[in-house]
Structures are given as C-alpha cells and as structure tokens.
Amino acid sequence: MHIAEIDQISNTGDSLFHKAKAISKLLLTLFLLTSFIITNDVVKLGALMIIVGLFFFISKVPLGQVGHLIVYPVIFSILFAILRFQQSWILGIIVLQKAVGAAMTMVLLITTTPYVDIFAVFSLFLPKLLVDILLFTYRSLFILIGQIENLVKSIKLRGGYHPYNIIANLKNIGAAIGVMIIHSFEMSDRMYQIYTLRGYKGGIPMTVALWPMKPIDYMIISLGIITLLGTVIPWNL
C-alpha cells in the first residue's frame, strides 16, 4: 500500500465518512484513541475494536488494501506484549488490543480524510514548523513501510525466518528494526537537504473550511463522545 493509493481512497470515497469535514473526523479519532488509552479491560477494548470495525464498514474502506497497515504496529508491540505475558496473559492481550485498536483508528482517519485536510486543521492551533514536521513524517512513514516489506522479504529469502524458532525470529526482527532506525535518520537528513536546496524556510500554506457543519459531522462527533463515555462509565452499574 503506497501513499498514492491511500490518497485515492480518501479522495474518491463516497461514503458518509468521506463527505464529513476533517474536524469532525479528527475529533472522533481523538475520542477513540483516548478510549483505547484509558481502557484496561479486555471486553471494553474488544467492543471498541468492533465499533471501529463498524465504522470501516460504513465508510466502505477496502480492508483488503489497507488491512496490512494495521499489522505493523502489532509487530512493534509484540516485544512489550511478551514482557506482559510473563506477568499475565490478559495484560499481554491488552497490549495487542491497544496496538490494533489505535492502528485501526488511524487507518480509518487517513483513508476517509485527505492528509492535506488533516494537517490544515492542525495548522489552526499548532506552530507551522511542527505541522510541517508531522507532514514530512507522515510521508516518510509510508516510505519506511515499503522498505520494511522489502526487508522482511529479504529475511525470508535468505532463511532468516524459522517458523518453530521464536528466539531466532526475535533476533532477526530486532536486527531489522535497528537497521530501519539507522536508515530513518539517514533519510531525514537527506530530506532536510532536499527541502533546503528547494528554498524551504518553514511553513507550508494550507487552508481548510470548518463551517458550516453538516448533520453527519454532528453525528460523528456524537458517536465519538458516546463511545468515550461508554468507556469511562463502569459497565457493572
């Protein structure tokens, strides 16, 4: 999945989510992420994941094309989950649920909202330099994802993946993550030099229309608030 394909999905979709304004979907994302962060109950986290899954169904986002983006955070959270499994298997499951839920929420946002609109909303209350950093990071993320896919293929082709040897697999994954971290620093330095040569001095102009709000916008915001309240309020009342 490349950034061009995600842009096409977010710009050409005709669902209610695609027609809503960016501010309402950002608020929904904020409420959902807050719910995943503050919840430490397996049942509630499962319910939240089902709710996000329903949002995917309503938004008509092709999970076959974007589903693998949800897997990457799980890969990076496996180590933390293993540490939690040593304490309790429930704690390990909670770590994985939080990773999957947060990834699903962010994928829902970027596949229903053009990234330019997302960062245009951020530019209303964040410094321009910080918004530019977020914008460049977003684009770099997909470059790194493509490189991770190639790296995983190379590991498999060279016999670095052993289905029945977890320790060897963890060592190879750790080495791969180290390589990607080093490469990310090199890529950021190259990007800085490229934009400097092109005259970038900070502050990419972006505009977004916040008003008037549509009924679907109020509905999306209300769903986010209800979901957050349902997470905070104990279910045993």
Steps between C-alpha positions, in 0.01 A plus 500: 500500500653828384407853598354558152251217550396633841454845348277350233285318757467811718422736211270283287293331772127582502400378847359719777838502669668628185245780467547619859740781584851429622444665838217262594703192401801628693284543809365148455858372470596687817209350694574149373873520575424635847265208556767248397762670719302523823332159472668197658209262468514221241124506437482877455801498268337226295179703481697807388665298225158379383375860492797610288437199276142619450632843406717331236191324366303825485787686333537225235878498540651194323663313788665270251717792388565674833470213747874429502565852636335388823750216536814715524428648846428146621848390389663777702280432804571125510807550718302699757221243483748218571625687807140542617422134431759412763285682757157403370363383166220757534753785519667373184168487316422855617827627350416340165141627510615855565749481212246357256225739612717810469624385158144436380395846616785677320451296181131592505595867521755505219282292265195725540673840522759647260821554692515863382170570683628327814814712519306812404291454815819449703637827359217690671641444850853361454817682394562481126838335549348223710226441241764475229692245709183292540430526127849384406485222759171377355647474152820342630302238689373341181848501351623313807208257481597413143858445609387282790305283255810459284712426808258231619505339155881501505504336844267224381690442176829471688363252751472746787146394587454179698136404575596295805787711637355805674833611648669511159205688353511760780873550442445556129209736567713697747781529247252611231354767730852626574577528129176689439570746785843579357353532151226734626764740635681494166174559314405797722839659433454456124150649514630801691768561236249458215248748644776746590629495142146566378469814711291366787507740796222356713124531468311331216179702441184293551134596538190304604129583523357424846151642456218444444484164676274236347265263688744213436772702676290538814412131482866396476598724792209365706605141427850582622371655823262209565781250442730683742228522764424131457866430567524717811172394662527161678289230336408334827265776604 
